[in-house]
Amino acid sequence: MNILVIEDDPSVRTLVKAVLEHNGNTVMTAETATDGENQATENEFEMIILDLGLPDGDGYEVCKNIRDKDISTPVLILSGKQDTDVKVKCLKVGADDYLTKPFNTEELIARMGAIQRRTESGGEQVLSCGELKVDLLKREFTINSEKVQLTNNEFNLLVYFLKNKNRVITQEELAEKVWDIHFDTQTNYINVYISYLRKKIRDHTETDYIETIRKKGFTFRCEN
């Protein structure tokens, strides 16, 4: 993979670069938010590893700005902060996963692999349900052939629903399978993303595909 590492700590940056290159990857690095965002915009990467604390800004803004430019490259956040609120904020601005410092290099590689598996097709190219269609290779979502823009997190959530349609899925399962993170059950993070996805679907069709099952979870209703 061609990977961008945005990290201002020279020891962490050197370690991550060495581990990734040892595993056969090509690595470019940036030490500041500005340089990292410019590189992410001007070059094509298959993954971005992003530190939250940067000398001229923070990883939140870098990730948000990248997503605002319709760059869908998977982003793995590195941070010494362990608070659930911080993890939730990272995912809300478009990150795909979060790894707390200090971290085991084997876990870093494993989480990168998990991100790849979630963003790849897994053998199927197109998923459909009624007038909804998802092209996994193009990462494109359409309703009645009209393109609907989704964030990475919304897209991955929709794909999981389509692969598990017509069965009850708990919030805990969504947190683990879609984002590979265990959330405090009191957080409303999952509900927020369900709401985002439901609204975007309802903006283009009167069919309410996502059904909330009280005290159990959600079901994505599909007749075909």
Secondary structure as GFF3:
##gff-version 3
##sequence-region A 1 224
A	DSSP	beta_strand	2	6	.	.	.	ID=ss1
A	DSSP	alpha_helix	10	22	.	.	.	ID=ss2
A	DSSP	beta_strand	26	30	.	.	.	ID=ss3
A	DSSP	alpha_helix	33	42	.	.	.	ID=ss4
A	DSSP	beta_strand	47	51	.	.	.	ID=ss5
A	DSSP	beta_strand	53	54	.	.	.	ID=ss6
A	DSSP	beta_strand	57	58	.	.	.	ID=ss7
A	DSSP	alpha_helix	59	68	.	.	.	ID=ss8
A	DSSP	beta_strand	75	79	.	.	.	ID=ss9
A	DSSP	alpha_helix	84	92	.	.	.	ID=ss10
A	DSSP	beta_strand	97	100	.	.	.	ID=ss11
A	DSSP	alpha_helix	105	119	.	.	.	ID=ss12
A	DSSP	beta_strand	126	129	.	.	.	ID=ss13
A	DSSP	beta_strand	132	135	.	.	.	ID=ss14
A	DSSP	beta_strand	140	143	.	.	.	ID=ss15
A	DSSP	beta_strand	146	147	.	.	.	ID=ss16
A	DSSP	alpha_helix	152	163	.	.	.	ID=ss17
A	DSSP	alpha_helix	171	179	.	.	.	ID=ss18
A	DSSP	alpha_helix	189	202	.	.	.	ID=ss19
A	DSSP	beta_strand	210	213	.	.	.	ID=ss20
A	DSSP	beta_strand	217	220	.	.	.	ID=ss21
###
